[in-house]
Amino acid sequence: MSGEQVLAVLVASVCAVMLVRLLLPVSRRTQMDGLIRRQWVLTSGAVRRLFRGRADRQAEAAQAEQARQATAAAIERARRASRVADVVREGNVYKPEAFQKPRKPH
């Protein structure tokens, strides 16, 4: 089978599916659209994972590691700030002293 024949078969099959879709009632058409959409997402994801290069995987791993480090640094900064600040705790609620001062009347 040549490339032109494969392309012709693909176009004919897409046209046939579209024709069948037009003939279906609305409820069945909605179900069919959902099925096609789910299948497209699964197939395209599998193809992307299959052809994704080694460099992409390494870049993704490096980005994930950078995100983990940034998260750990943010947590540590928050811990240090809570130790340094004058914080009163009631259960698991932090109540800074600044919030307990009287406010100016407006």
C-alpha positions as CSV (number, residue, x, y, z in Angstrom):
1,M,0.0,0.0,0.0
2,S,1.4,3.4,-1.0
3,G,1.4,6.5,1.1
4,E,-1.4,8.0,-1.0
5,Q,-3.6,4.9,-0.4
6,V,-3.0,5.0,3.3
7,L,-3.9,8.7,3.4
8,A,-7.1,8.0,1.3
9,V,-8.2,5.3,3.7
10,L,-7.6,7.5,6.7
11,V,-9.6,10.4,5.2
12,A,-12.4,8.0,4.1
13,S,-12.6,6.5,7.6
14,V,-12.7,10.0,9.3
15,C,-15.5,11.0,6.9
16,A,-17.4,7.8,7.7
17,V,-17.1,8.4,11.4
18,M,-18.3,12.0,10.9
19,L,-21.3,10.8,8.9
20,V,-22.3,8.2,11.5
21,R,-21.9,10.9,14.2
22,L,-24.4,13.2,12.3
23,L,-26.9,10.4,12.1
24,L,-26.9,9.6,15.8
25,P,-29.3,11.2,18.3
26,V,-27.9,13.9,20.6
27,S,-27.4,11.6,23.6
28,R,-25.5,9.0,21.6
29,R,-23.5,11.7,19.9
30,T,-22.4,13.1,23.3
31,Q,-21.4,9.7,24.4
32,M,-19.4,9.1,21.2
33,D,-17.7,12.5,21.5
34,G,-16.7,11.7,25.0
35,L,-15.4,8.3,24.0
36,I,-13.4,9.7,21.1
37,R,-12.0,12.5,23.3
38,R,-10.9,10.1,26.0
39,Q,-9.3,7.8,23.4
40,W,-7.5,10.7,21.8
41,V,-6.1,11.8,25.2
42,L,-4.9,8.3,26.0
43,T,-3.4,7.7,22.6
44,S,-1.7,11.1,22.3
45,G,-0.2,10.7,25.7
46,A,1.1,7.2,24.9
47,V,2.7,8.4,21.7
48,R,4.3,11.4,23.4
49,R,5.7,9.2,26.1
50,L,7.0,6.7,23.5
51,F,8.8,9.3,21.4
52,R,9.9,11.6,24.2
53,G,13.6,12.0,24.1
54,R,16.1,11.3,26.8
55,A,17.0,15.0,27.1
56,D,13.3,15.8,27.8
57,R,13.2,13.2,30.6
58,Q,16.4,14.6,32.1
59,A,15.1,18.2,31.9
60,E,11.9,17.1,33.6
61,A,13.8,15.3,36.4
62,A,16.0,18.4,36.9
63,Q,13.0,20.6,37.0
64,A,11.3,18.3,39.6
65,E,14.5,18.4,41.7
66,Q,14.6,22.2,41.5
67,A,11.0,22.3,42.6
68,R,11.7,20.0,45.6
69,Q,14.6,22.2,46.6
70,A,12.6,25.3,46.4
71,T,9.8,23.7,48.4
72,A,12.2,22.6,51.1
73,A,13.8,26.1,51.3
74,A,10.4,27.7,51.6
75,I,9.4,25.4,54.4
76,E,12.7,26.1,56.2
77,R,12.2,29.8,55.9
78,A,8.7,29.5,57.3
79,R,10.0,27.5,60.2
80,R,12.8,30.0,61.0
81,A,10.4,32.9,60.7
82,S,8.0,31.3,63.2
83,R,10.9,30.6,65.7
84,V,12.2,34.2,65.4
85,A,8.8,36.0,65.5
86,D,7.0,36.4,68.8
87,V,4.2,34.0,68.1
88,V,1.5,32.8,70.5
89,R,-0.2,29.4,69.6
90,E,-3.6,28.3,70.6
91,G,-3.9,24.7,69.4
92,N,-2.7,24.6,65.8
93,V,-3.5,28.3,65.2
94,Y,-0.7,30.9,65.2
95,K,-1.7,34.2,66.8
96,P,1.0,36.9,66.5
97,E,1.1,39.5,69.2
98,A,0.6,42.3,66.6
99,F,-2.9,41.1,66.0
100,Q,-3.8,41.4,69.7
101,K,-3.0,45.1,70.0
102,P,-5.9,47.5,70.0
103,R,-6.7,49.0,66.7
104,K,-7.1,52.7,65.9
105,P,-10.7,53.8,65.8
106,H,-11.8,55.1,62.3
